[in-house]
Each structure stands twice: as C-alpha cells, then as structure tokens.
Amino acid sequence: MSLVVEKRPLLSRKWAEQLFYGAAVLALVVALMVLVTLLLDIFIDGSSRLGWDFLTGYPSRFPEKAGVLPALTGSFCLILLTALFAFPIGIAAAIYLEEYAPQNRLTRIIELNIANLAGVPSIIYGLLGLQLFIRFFGFGRSLLAGAMTMALLILPVIIITARESLRTVPRSLREASIALGATKWQTIRHHVVPVAFPGILTGCILATSRAIGETAPLITIGALTYVAFLPDSIFSPFTALPIQSFNWISRPQTAFHANAAAAITVLLVVLLAMNAFAIWLRGRLEKKYKLSRL
Amino acid sequence: MRTFVHCSFAVAAFLAATEALAAVPSNLEGRITVDGSSTVYPITEAVAEEFGKSARNVKVTVGISGTGGGFKKFCGNETDISNASRPIKSSEMDACAQNGVEYIELPVAYDALTVVVNPKNSWARTLTVSELKALWSPEAQGTITRWNQIRPSFPDQPIALFGAGVDSGTFDYFTEAIVGKSQSSRGDFTSSEDDNVLVQGVSGNQYALGFFGLAYYSENADKLAAVAIDDGNDANGKGAVLPGAETVRNGTYQPLSRPIFIYVRKSSLGRPEVQEFVKFYLDQATTLAREVGYVELVPEVVSLAKSRLSSQTVGTVFHGKGHAVGQSLTELYAKRSS
C-alpha cells in the first residue's frame, strides 16, 4: 500500500472536505427534486381524473368517461404471465452457468452474449417476438405472444442478477454440504439457492418492473389501443397501460392529456406496490435463511 | 412465488357495468379487428364505442400501426378493416392481390391540414400555395431561412419550421399537395410524430410556422393562428381561404383538405357482425367525425359510399397513384359507380 503524503495545511484540507460534502448533498437534492417535481406534476395533472370510475371504466371518445380497466387488467395479466415464463427459465439458466457449466470458451461466449443481450434495445425484442411468436408459432397478437416477448426481454437481466446472487454464497457452504455427503443437486437445492434467493428475487422484481413500463415491444408486436373488453384467455387480444397513456397523450384534446397523466399515476402505483411487495418478501426470506445459520 | 402464478382474468369482471342502447341487432356475436392510421383512430374508436353499446357481444379491437403498417396486416389477411389517412398505394394493392384480399374503399370524413403560425405573427396570415412550395421544397433547404425571402414585405427574421413526422400520412399529403411530389421536402425542420409537440413549438416561437391536422389547431386556437391558403384558382373560392368545416365541405379550402378512409375486406363482410358494423360506421360517421374534431362528408359522398358498400364494389378509385389532390370525392366515386 502506498502512502499519500499530504503536504497542504490542515485548514485547506478541511475546506476541501466541506466542499465535497456540500457537492454530494447538492447532487442528491437535485436528483430528488427532479424526481419529485416530475411525480408531483404528473399527479397534479391527473388527480382530477383519478378515481374509482377511472379504474373501472372502458376507453371512450369522451375523456371524462374514459377509463383504464382493460389496460390495467391487460398490464396485470401480461406481467404475471411474463413472470411465469421468465423466472423459472432465468433462474435455471443462472444455476447452470454458475454451478454446472465447465469453464471453457463456449461458456465464456454464452456469458458474453447474455451480457450483450441485456443492452439490446427493447424494440429489437419486439421485432423478434413478432417474427417468432406471432408469425412462426401463430400465437396471434395475444397476451401469450406479448408475455413471451417480454419474458425474452427480461431474461438476460434475470440471469445476470441471479448469477451475481449465487456468487455471493460462500464456497465454504458448498464444500461443507458436499463433505457431508450431499449430492451437487442437494447442495444447490437445500443450501445454495435458499441463501441466494432474496437477491435472486430482487433481480426478478426489478426486471419485471422494467417490463411493465415497456411500450416499444408491445407496439411492435401489435398490442391494440381500443379494447373494450377484458382478456378471457391467454390468446385474447389486449392493451396495456403504457399504450393507453401513449394514445391519450397524443390526442388533440387537453382533457385526454389529464387522462394520460392519471394512467401514468396508476402505472406508478402498480410499480411501487410491486417493489414494496418484493422488499417485504426479501425481508421475510432473509430472516428465514439468515447466514448465521451456517 | 406461488402468488405470481395466478392470473385471475376475472379480477374485475364483476365491475363491468351494463348500459343498454338500441339500433343494432343485439344478438350479434364475434370479433372485428381494425388497425391502421392514428388519424382515423378517433373516429373508429367513437364508432366502436357506440356500436358496443347495442352489440355487446361483438368484440371490436382497434390498433394503431399507421396507415402503411395497417395495410401490411390488412393485405396479410390479419385484419377485417384498415384505417387509412391516404388511399391505398400500388405496392399495397399488389400485396393484397397476391394474398387474394379484395377490399371496399369507403371515405369516412375529411381532415383539413392546417398551416399555423404564432398568434404574434401579424404578417403571414395568408399565404399562397406557390409561397408554401418555395418554402417547403427540397431546394429551400439551407437557402430560404428568413421570412422576407418568402415575401419581401415580411420581416427580416429567421423562420422556424415545424412539420408532421416523415412516416405519417399527413406528411405524405402535405408534400404531395404543396411541393407536388409525395415525400419531397426540405429536411431542416423540426418534425414529430406527436402533433402536440408541434403545437408547443409553434406557440412558443413568434417566427415559427408549422402544419398538422385541423383538430390540433381547433383545440389550441387560443395559442395558434391559422393561415388562409390561396391556391391561385378562383374557381374554388376567390383569394385566400381559411380551413374550417364549411370551406372543406364546399371544396374551397384547397389543396389541403384530404379525405380519410376505411378499407373493408370483402370476405369479412360475409360475417353479419362486420356487415352491421360497417353499415353503422357509415350511418354514424358524419355525427361522430364532427365530435372528434374532423369534418363530416357531404351527403352525396355518404350516399355514394353507402351504395358502394351495398353493391360491394371492390377496388380503389385512386388507382394507387396518390391522393388525386383537388378532385372532389363526389366526382371520383360517382364516376366509378355509373
């Protein structure tokens, strides 16, 4: 370790310290102010429309009658289906890569590709979904096709975060388990995954939060704008909250812009609720599988 | 984890309110898929909303893929009806023919492209088509940048241009009507697919000029000023004409008023729900078009469209050659029907 010899007098160093502290606080305040202003602005614009009628209403040409029920239900079902497809596949892929895969060139290529896929613009996934699920498999412009496209979109993020969590599990834990005669599968099933699970879950929820706000891939695969009924099966056509707000914000009538702000507020509340649920779940699981058990 | 697995579609089913309204046979069932232009969307949405009040078991869905995107799906046999803010192009006609898709072209309303300036702009309240052409043609790029270059009496101030997104039917029509060739335009202007952005741009700059659909002007008439257009042809209105329901309907607001259409797949008309929906559309389009900010068709065109539907006349009267700017719909459709 090299030693830095500070030659400046104590007073000037104290000043520098104060200056940096001030700058850091300022940065935080600026970031928060922007966020708070944005949220307040949206909330104020949309507050006149927020209410039970708005949540349970169907789209309409009269802005004061229009509601988000089909869009809210669509987003909800889309996210649940996405989670259903993406979580098991993503976590299993992460376990394979972290615990089983041999360290060779092929594995490194796969890892590199997953990292790259996480950065691919979402509209590309939309194009892939259009070609693969709608044209090739013939799922139509349905919830199923939408959810599978979204699942593809968030898989790389899930795999990467799940691997990070698996990596934080101490090697000693695995060695102890194997030393006691457990098989590799038993070790993973009973010791590694439970300890890593809170982290895996956080990654999954964050990835899902990204999916719920995505518009581009949904537009590409042809999610609809006017849907005056609720989805009745996974093959049902659907609309989603971001698409509904996108449509309202581009209308000429300012009353529709208030609807858009209200729809965004609903989306934000759904997002916050999901994240809060994730934090609560993680807290519970962390208590259950505390590392002190080791 | 298990909580995630349940996708309860019935979550809000109990909330579905009921509301009755007669006019359309209420025993209809089925699904009608509509896609295409965002310009036509508000009318189709209004029609679908009214139709749904009586035919509650018919599920109408409307998407926004743009006129071109809509035709792609329509000609691929994916949709029953295509919303279009311009007539079908010859390449799209070929695609439809290849897949055996026959269609009936029905005009549903007019839109008036409106040239707007800032309310503080007191000089350019009338412009001629040739002045607009000089301003928007590709050669103007980088050379015509100040107001006094359009007309020497205008102030010596820089001009800020705002226009519809280059993928939109609005842009296609404006360039065809003003410059003379679809898609031919200068490139140094602020373009946006969202017309509200253009409204903001023009209302915030005294020296701005832009164009978009009439509905966006009428909703923001306090922040913008419309420019009266003189097409130099006294046969359709002497001097400069302001856009408005009257001047569009009597054919004097030229060349910037354009018809908008729906295209109906002929084979879908065999299904009673589609048949009833399109009939209902033509019946209601005049009232509903006005409600959502468009100009309703004149009665002669409505009846021509209705007879076109009842006789199931397929094909387009535009021959895939663009808008036939300046020709009245009455002439175009009457010629074909006789």
Contacts between the chains, C-beta under 8 A, distances in Angstrom:
chain1	res1	chain2	res2	distance
A	56	B	12	6.7
A	56	B	15	4.5
A	56	B	17	7.4
A	59	B	45	6.8
A	59	B	49	7.4
A	60	B	49	5.6
A	61	B	42	6.5
A	61	B	45	5.7
A	61	B	46	4.1
A	61	B	49	5.9
A	61	B	288	7.5
A	61	B	291	6.7
A	61	B	292	5.8
A	69	B	12	5.7
A	69	B	15	6.8
A	72	B	12	7.8
A	73	B	9	7.5
A	73	B	11	6.2
A	73	B	12	5.8
A	76	B	7	7.8
A	76	B	11	7.0
A	77	B	7	5.0
A	77	B	9	6.5
A	80	B	4	6.0
A	80	B	5	7.5
A	80	B	6	7.3
A	80	B	7	4.3
A	81	B	7	6.0
A	83	B	4	4.8
A	84	B	4	6.8
A	84	B	5	6.1
A	84	B	7	7.7
A	87	B	1	7.3
A	87	B	4	7.4
A	141	B	63	7.7
A	222	B	35	7.4
A	222	B	63	5.9
A	222	B	65	6.6
A	222	B	73	7.4
A	223	B	63	7.6
A	224	B	35	7.8
A	224	B	61	4.6
A	224	B	62	6.4
A	224	B	63	4.4
A	225	B	41	6.8
A	225	B	45	7.8
A	225	B	62	5.9
A	225	B	63	5.9
A	225	B	64	5.0
A	226	B	34	7.9
A	226	B	41	7.6
A	226	B	44	7.4
A	226	B	45	5.0
A	226	B	48	5.8
A	226	B	60	7.2
A	226	B	61	6.3
A	226	B	62	3.6
A	226	B	63	7.8
A	227	B	61	5.3
A	228	B	48	6.9
A	228	B	49	7.1
A	228	B	52	5.3
A	228	B	59	7.6
A	228	B	60	7.0
A	229	B	59	5.2
A	230	B	9	6.5
A	230	B	12	6.4
A	230	B	13	6.3
A	230	B	16	7.5
A	231	B	9	5.6
A	232	B	9	6.0
A	233	B	9	7.5
A	237	B	33	7.6
A	237	B	61	5.0
A	247	B	41	7.7
A	247	B	64	6.8
A	249	B	194	7.4
A	249	B	196	7.2
A	250	B	38	7.1
A	250	B	193	7.8
A	250	B	194	5.0
A	250	B	195	7.1
A	250	B	196	6.5
A	251	B	42	7.1
A	252	B	195	7.0
A	252	B	196	7.4
A	252	B	213	7.7
A	252	B	215	4.4
A	252	B	216	4.4
A	252	B	218	7.6
A	252	B	219	4.2
A	252	B	220	7.5
A	252	B	293	6.0
A	253	B	219	5.6
A	253	B	293	7.6
A	254	B	219	6.7
A	257	B	196	7.7
